[in-house]
Amino acid sequence: MKKSLGTYMLIFFLAAFSGVIAIGGQSIYMVHRILQKTYSIEEESKNVAFVSQIHNKTYNLVLAIHHFIIDSDEKYAGRATALLTEIENDLQKYIQYEEAEEESGNSESSREELRLLRLLGDNLRGIRGIVPVFEDFARKKTGDVQRLIYLEKYAYNIETLTLEINKLHFEKITKKVEKSQGLLSFIFTLYVALSGAGLLSVFIGYWLHGRYIVKPISNLAAATQKLSRQGLSFRVDVNSKTEIGVLYDSFNTMAERLQSKEKQLVDFNRSLEQKVNERTYELKDAYDSLKKTQNELVRLEKIAAMGQIAASVNHEIKTPLNSLYMNLQLLKKQVAQCGGEDSYLKKDVINIISLIDGEALRISGILEEFVRFARFSPPDLKENDLNKIIADVADMISQRADAARVRLQLKLSGNVPRFMFDDKKIIRALINLCINAIHSMPEGGILTIETTVGEDNTVSLKVSDTGTGINAEDIDKIFQPFFSKKEAGLGLGLAIVQSIIEGHGGRISCASKVGEGTTFEALLPVAGGIPEAKEQYQ
């Protein structure tokens, strides 16, 4: 049977409200009693003041009688009579008040106070009895000294009685104050106890709220996150008989439905993906085969075209170029043998012949480079040590590098194995890359050659410089034949390097940043290489 959290909370709040009402009523009652005690203390204080006033008036009465005896002044006699009458009237009213208090059933202190008040009245009557005697003494200048002694005795008795009466009042005040303090102590104790109980109730309420409301909701939120991360198979334990349990049941039901739908969707996607993959694989195979065939045809067509162009160029240009070169040599020899006074003309002719001779040789060199590129032969694979080849190339170009203020730096890995490659073609490719790197550093710099063992059974060969770099728009064109930014050169150097690397079954790439330098990386396949290199060249 499900139970409502609202019912539990209503019971808790009603209990708390009832407790507050009960404690509030008790506190109000205690405060009312304290106020009553305060009013009683106020009345007793008035009584103390009244008795003290009687004492003061009695003192003034005796003082007036003394002045009358000494000065024989009638005003002191009148004043003494008036004070005596006033004191007697006040005392009579106070006695009547205390008698009324006694009749109302007050404590025994009222009876004791009445006794003292009556004694006080007797002493006042004694003083009234001797006042005429002092008037006679003032007229005759003679009197009874014993009367003066009685007067002092009455005055002393009145002072003693007023002190005793006030003592009774002070005792009453003390008792009332003690009772008020007891009530205050009880209220304070009640406050402390209720504060502790309130704190305990707050703690218990907080704990219950956290355990039965906040924690289940937090668990449900965490379960939602786990459901999203770990999959729809996650479930929550239902251990609550309140609305939280209903919420947990609904969550589990929702998760089960989602899991069922997801399974259906996954099965459908898997079937669809399998069909798509099968078709894609077939299409990819067909495309790769077609692309490979197309590239091979293009390559063969280029090779055939380049071969035909090379044969034609070699036949059509090389023969007249050789004839031109031989005739230039003959002409140069004949001019040298000719005499004559005009030596300046002879020198100019010789210079022109030398210039034509140099250009003919340059054309012959370009033609030979083009023919070599067009008639690229397959590599002659032999087992070689790549690090040793690099060290030899570094020795070859060291003088040219020193002349260009370029520092050579070799970083050759000792893990590079011996493997099959054409050392002559690799040397040619390295020299081309190094010469290009030196040309890119007109102000000098650092030329780094690095070897490492790459992935997929390959060796990485990097040639890096700190030169001017290559523009981003030219990166994709540098390996194309006849592309060059230099005024001199045919633009076949990097094309030859690419042909050499790809002829070994490898690939070459370039990374460059203008103003920082360029790095060429060639990946050469290792087939049946020796695991350890014999030495490392630095």
C-alpha positions in Angstrom: 0.0 0.0 0.0 1.5 3.3 -1.0 1.7 6.0 1.6 1.6 9.8 0.9 4.6 12.0 1.7 2.1 14.8 2.1 0.4 13.0 5.0 3.7 12.5 6.8 4.6 16.1 6.4 1.2 17.3 7.6 1.5 15.2 10.7 4.9 16.5 11.4 3.9 20.2 10.9 0.8 19.7 13.1 2.9 18.2 15.8 5.4 21.0 15.6 2.6 23.6 15.6 0.9 22.1 18.6 4.2 22.1 20.5 4.7 25.7 19.6 1.2 26.6 20.8 1.6 24.7 24.1 5.0 26.1 24.9 3.8 29.6 23.9 0.8 29.4 26.3 3.0 28.2 29.1 5.4 31.0 28.5 2.6 33.6 28.5 1.3 32.2 31.8 4.8 32.4 33.3 5.2 36.0 32.1 1.8 36.9 33.6 2.9 35.5 37.0 6.1 37.5 36.7 4.1 40.7 36.0 1.9 40.0 39.1 5.0 39.6 41.2 6.3 42.9 39.7 3.1 44.7 40.6 3.3 43.3 44.1 6.9 44.5 44.4 5.8 47.9 43.2 3.1 48.0 46.0 5.6 46.9 48.6 8.0 49.6 47.4 5.2 52.2 47.8 4.6 50.9 51.3 8.3 51.2 52.1 8.3 54.7 50.8 5.2 55.5 52.8 6.7 54.2 56.1 10.0 56.0 55.3 7.9 59.2 54.8 6.3 58.7 58.3 9.8 58.3 59.7 11.0 61.5 58.1 7.9 63.4 59.2 8.4 62.1 62.8 12.0 63.3 62.6 10.9 66.7 61.5 8.3 66.7 64.3 11.0 66.1 66.9 13.2 68.7 65.3 10.4 71.3 65.3 9.8 70.6 69.0 13.5 71.1 69.7 13.4 74.4 67.9 10.3 75.5 69.8 12.0 74.7 73.1 15.1 76.6 72.2 13.7 79.6 70.3 10.2 79.8 72.0 8.9 80.5 68.5 5.2 79.8 68.1 5.6 78.8 64.4 7.6 75.8 65.5 4.8 74.8 67.8 2.3 75.1 65.0 4.5 73.2 62.7 4.9 70.4 65.2 1.2 70.2 65.8 0.5 70.1 62.1 3.1 67.4 61.5 1.8 65.3 64.3 -1.8 65.6 63.0 -0.6 64.7 59.5 1.4 61.7 60.7 -1.5 60.4 62.7 -3.9 60.7 59.7 -1.4 59.0 57.4 -0.8 56.2 59.9 -4.5 55.7 60.4 -5.1 55.3 56.7 -2.2 52.9 56.4 -3.5 50.8 59.3 -6.9 50.6 57.6 -5.2 49.5 54.4 -3.3 46.8 56.2 -6.4 45.7 58.1 -8.2 45.3 54.7 -5.2 43.2 53.5 -5.4 41.0 56.5 -9.1 40.4 56.1 -8.5 39.4 52.5 -6.4 36.5 53.8 -2.9 37.8 53.2 0.2 36.3 55.0 1.1 36.6 58.6 3.5 39.5 57.8 0.4 41.8 57.6 -0.6 40.9 61.2 3.0 41.6 62.4 3.0 44.8 60.5 -0.3 45.9 62.1 1.1 45.2 65.5 4.1 47.4 64.7 1.9 50.1 63.2 -0.3 50.1 66.4 2.8 50.5 68.5 3.9 53.3 66.2 0.5 54.9 66.9 0.9 54.6 70.6 4.2 56.4 70.5 2.7 59.2 68.4 -0.1 59.6 71.0 2.6 59.7 73.7 4.3 62.6 71.8 0.9 64.3 71.5 0.5 64.0 75.2 3.7 65.8 76.0 3.4 68.6 73.4 1.3 70.9 75.7 3.9 70.5 78.4 6.5 71.9 76.1 4.2 74.8 75.3 4.0 75.6 79.0 7.7 75.2 79.2 8.1 77.8 76.5 5.9 80.3 78.4 7.3 79.7 81.8 10.9 78.8 80.9 10.6 76.0 83.3 9.7 72.3 82.8 10.2 68.7 83.5 13.4 67.3 82.1 11.9 63.8 82.3 9.5 64.9 79.5 12.5 65.6 77.2 13.7 62.1 77.9 10.3 60.7 77.0 10.3 62.7 73.8 13.7 61.2 72.8 12.5 57.8 73.8 9.3 58.1 71.6 11.4 59.4 68.7 13.8 56.5 69.0 10.9 54.0 69.3 9.3 55.5 66.1 12.6 55.2 64.2 13.0 51.5 65.4 9.5 50.6 64.5 9.7 52.2 61.0 12.9 50.2 60.4 11.2 47.0 61.5 8.2 47.7 59.3 10.4 48.4 56.3 12.3 45.2 57.1 9.1 43.3 56.8 8.4 45.0 53.5 11.9 44.2 52.3 11.4 40.6 53.2 8.2 40.5 51.2 10.0 42.1 48.2 12.9 39.6 48.5 10.5 36.7 48.5 8.6 38.1 45.5 11.9 38.7 43.7 13.1 35.2 44.4 9.8 33.8 43.1 10.2 36.0 39.9 13.7 34.8 39.5 12.6 31.3 39.9 10.0 31.8 37.2 12.6 33.5 35.0 15.0 30.6 35.6 12.2 28.2 34.7 11.4 30.1 31.5 15.1 30.2 30.6 15.5 26.5 31.2 12.4 25.9 29.2 13.8 28.1 26.4 17.1 26.2 26.4 15.4 22.9 26.5 13.0 23.9 23.7 15.9 25.4 21.7 17.7 22.1 22.0 14.6 20.2 21.1 14.0 22.6 18.2 17.5 22.1 16.9 17.1 18.3 17.3 13.8 18.5 15.5 15.3 20.5 12.7 18.2 18.0 12.4 15.8 15.1 12.5 13.5 16.8 10.0 16.5 17.6 7.7 17.8 14.1 8.0 14.4 12.6 7.2 13.8 15.1 4.4 17.2 14.2 2.9 16.8 10.5 3.4 13.2 10.1 2.1 12.9 13.0 -0.4 16.2 14.6 -1.4 18.3 11.4 -1.6 15.7 9.4 -3.6 15.4 12.3 -6.1 19.2 12.6 -6.2 19.5 8.9 -6.8 16.9 9.2 -9.6 18.9 12.0 -11.2 22.1 9.9 -10.9 20.2 7.0 -12.4 19.2 9.2 -15.3 22.8 10.2 -15.9 23.9 6.5 -15.7 21.2 5.6 -18.1 22.5 8.1 -20.6 26.1 7.1 -20.2 26.0 3.3 -19.5 23.0 2.3 -21.6 19.4 1.6 -21.1 20.0 -1.7 -19.2 20.4 0.3 -15.9 17.6 0.0 -13.3 16.9 1.6 -9.9 15.9 -0.4 -6.8 12.4 0.4 -5.6 12.5 0.4 -1.8 10.0 3.2 -1.1 6.2 2.9 -0.5 5.6 6.6 -1.1 5.3 8.6 -4.3 9.0 8.2 -4.8 8.5 4.5 -5.3 5.8 5.2 -7.9 8.4 7.5 -9.6 11.0 4.7 -9.5 8.6 2.2 -11.0 7.7 4.7 -13.8 11.4 5.3 -14.4 12.1 1.5 -14.7 9.1 1.0 -17.0 10.3 3.9 -19.2 13.8 2.5 -19.3 12.5 -1.0 -20.3 10.5 0.5 -23.1 13.4 2.6 -24.4 15.7 -0.4 -24.2 13.2 -2.4 -26.3 12.9 0.3 -28.8 16.7 0.8 -28.9 17.2 -2.9 -29.5 14.8 -2.9 -32.4 16.6 0.2 -33.8 20.0 -1.3 -33.3 19.0 -4.5 -35.0 17.6 -2.5 -37.9 20.7 -0.2 -38.1 23.0 -3.2 -37.9 21.2 -4.9 -40.8 21.1 -1.7 -42.8 24.8 -1.0 -42.0 25.8 -4.5 -43.0 24.0 -4.1 -46.4 25.5 -0.7 -46.9 29.0 -1.9 -46.0 28.7 -4.8 -48.4 27.7 -2.5 -51.2 30.2 0.1 -50.2 33.0 -2.5 -50.1 32.0 -3.7 -53.6 31.9 -0.1 -54.9 35.2 0.7 -53.2 37.0 -2.3 -54.7 35.6 -1.4 -58.1 36.6 2.3 -57.6 40.1 1.4 -56.4 40.7 -1.0 -59.2 39.4 1.6 -61.7 41.5 4.4 -60.1 44.6 2.2 -60.1 44.1 1.2 -63.7 43.5 4.9 -64.7 46.6 6.1 -62.8 48.7 3.3 -64.4 47.4 4.3 -67.9 48.1 7.9 -67.2 51.6 7.1 -66.0 52.3 4.8 -69.0 51.0 7.5 -71.3 53.2 10.1 -69.7 56.2 7.8 -69.8 55.5 6.9 -73.4 55.0 10.5 -74.3 58.1 11.6 -72.4 60.1 8.8 -74.0 59.0 9.8 -77.5 59.7 13.5 -76.7 63.1 12.6 -75.3 64.1 10.5 -78.4 62.9 13.3 -80.7 64.6 16.0 -78.8 67.7 14.1 -78.4 67.8 13.4 -82.2 66.6 16.8 -83.4 68.6 19.0 -81.0 71.6 17.0 -79.9 73.0 16.4 -83.4 73.0 20.1 -84.5 74.1 21.1 -81.0 77.1 18.8 -81.3 77.9 20.2 -84.8 77.6 23.8 -83.4 79.9 22.9 -80.5 82.6 21.4 -82.8 82.4 24.4 -85.2 82.7 26.8 -82.3 85.8 25.0 -81.1 87.3 25.1 -84.7 86.4 28.8 -85.0 87.9 29.6 -81.6 91.2 27.8 -82.7 91.3 29.7 -86.0 90.7 33.0 -84.4 93.4 32.3 -81.9 95.8 31.6 -84.8 95.0 34.7 -86.6 97.3 37.7 -86.2 96.5 41.3 -86.6 97.0 44.7 -85.0 93.4 45.1 -83.8 93.8 42.9 -80.7 90.6 44.3 -79.1 88.4 43.0 -81.9 90.1 39.6 -81.6 89.4 39.5 -77.9 85.7 40.4 -78.4 85.3 37.6 -81.0 86.9 35.1 -78.6 84.6 36.3 -75.7 81.6 35.9 -77.9 82.7 32.4 -79.0 83.2 31.5 -75.3 79.8 32.8 -74.4 78.1 30.8 -77.2 80.2 27.8 -76.2 79.0 28.0 -72.6 75.3 28.4 -73.6 75.7 25.4 -75.9 77.1 23.3 -73.0 74.2 24.6 -70.7 71.6 23.5 -73.4 73.4 20.1 -73.6 73.2 19.7 -69.8 69.5 20.6 -69.7 68.9 18.1 -72.5 70.7 15.4 -70.7 68.7 16.0 -67.5 65.5 16.0 -69.4 66.5 12.7 -71.2 67.4 11.1 -67.8 64.0 12.1 -66.3 62.1 10.9 -69.4 64.0 7.6 -69.5 63.8 6.9 -65.8 65.1 3.4 -65.2 63.9 1.2 -62.3 66.1 1.1 -59.2 68.9 -1.4 -58.8 68.0 -2.7 -55.3 70.9 -3.8 -53.1 71.2 -4.1 -49.4 72.7 -0.8 -48.1 73.2 1.2 -44.9 71.1 4.4 -45.3 73.0 6.2 -42.4 76.3 5.6 -44.1 75.0 6.9 -47.5 73.8 10.0 -45.7 77.2 10.5 -44.0 78.9 10.2 -47.4 76.5 12.8 -49.0 77.2 15.1 -46.1 80.9 14.9 -46.8 80.2 15.6 -50.5 78.3 18.8 -49.9 80.2 20.0 -46.8 82.5 22.4 -48.7 79.5 23.9 -50.6 77.6 24.2 -47.3 80.6 25.9 -45.5 80.9 28.4 -48.4 77.2 29.2 -48.0 77.6 29.6 -44.2 75.3 26.6 -43.7 75.8 24.2 -40.7 75.2 20.6 -41.4 73.4 18.6 -38.6 72.9 14.9 -38.7 70.4 13.1 -36.5 70.7 9.5 -37.6 68.9 6.8 -35.5 70.9 3.7 -34.6 67.6 1.6 -35.0 67.5 2.1 -38.8 68.2 -1.3 -40.3 70.0 -2.2 -43.5 67.5 -2.7 -46.3 67.2 -2.9 -50.1 67.5 0.3 -52.1 69.4 1.8 -55.0 72.3 3.8 -53.3 73.1 5.8 -56.4 69.5 7.0 -56.9 69.1 7.8 -53.2 72.4 9.7 -53.3 71.1 11.7 -56.2 67.8 12.4 -54.5 69.7 13.5 -51.3 72.0 15.8 -53.2 69.1 17.4 -55.0 67.3 18.0 -51.7 70.4 19.3 -49.9 71.4 21.7 -52.8 67.9 23.1 -52.9 68.0 23.6 -49.1 71.4 25.4 -49.3 70.0 27.6 -52.1 67.0 28.5 -49.8 69.4 29.9 -47.1 71.2 32.8 -48.8 72.1 34.3 -45.4 73.2 30.9 -44.0 71.4 28.6 -41.6 71.1 25.0 -40.4 70.6 22.0 -42.7 69.4 18.9 -40.8 69.2 15.4 -42.1 67.3 13.0 -39.8 66.5 9.3 -40.0 64.0 7.4 -37.8 62.2 4.1 -37.9 58.6 4.8 -39.0 55.4 2.9 -38.8 54.3 0.1 -41.1 57.8 -1.2 -41.6 59.2 2.0 -43.1 62.2 4.3 -42.6 61.7 8.1 -42.4 64.3 10.3 -44.1 63.9 14.1 -43.3 65.8 17.0 -44.9 65.1 20.2 -43.1 66.4 23.8 -43.5 65.9 27.2 -41.8 65.6 29.0 -45.1 63.0 31.3 -46.7 60.3 28.6 -47.0 57.8 27.9 -49.7 54.5 29.7 -50.3 51.4 27.7 -49.4 50.0 28.0 -52.9 53.2 26.5 -54.4 53.4 23.4 -52.1 51.2 21.3 -54.4 53.2 22.3 -57.5 56.8 21.8 -56.5 56.8 18.1 -57.6 55.4 18.9 -61.0 57.9 18.7 -63.9 59.2 22.1 -65.2 57.8 24.0 -62.2 60.5 26.4 -60.8 60.6 29.8 -59.1 64.3 30.1 -60.0 65.5 32.0 -63.1 68.0 29.2 -63.9 67.1 25.5 -63.9 64.6 23.4 -65.8 62.4 22.5 -62.7 63.0 18.8 -62.8 65.0 18.3 -59.6 62.1 17.6 -57.2 60.2 15.7 -59.9 63.3 13.4 -60.2 63.5 13.1 -56.4 59.8 12.1 -56.3 60.3 9.6 -59.1 63.3 8.0 -57.2 61.3 7.7 -53.9 58.2 6.4 -55.6 60.3 4.1 -57.7 61.4 2.5 -54.4 57.7 2.1 -53.4 57.9 5.0 -51.0 56.3 8.5 -50.8 57.6 12.0 -50.2 55.9 15.0 -48.7 56.8 18.6 -48.0 55.9 20.9 -45.0 57.0 24.6 -45.1 56.3 27.9 -43.5 57.5 31.1 -45.1 60.3 32.7 -43.1 60.9 29.6 -40.9 62.0 26.9 -43.3 61.1 23.7 -45.1 61.1 20.0 -44.3 61.0 17.2 -46.9 60.1 13.7 -45.5 60.6 10.5 -47.6 59.2 7.2 -46.3 61.0 4.2 -47.7 59.7 0.7 -47.3 61.9 -1.8 -45.5 61.7 -5.4 -46.9 63.8 -8.1 -45.2 66.1 -5.5 -43.6 68.7 -6.4 -41.0 67.4 -5.4 -37.5 70.5 -3.5 -36.4 72.6 -0.9 -38.2 76.3 -1.3 -37.9 77.0 2.2 -36.9 75.5 5.7 -36.5 77.0 8.6 -38.3 76.8 12.1 -36.7 
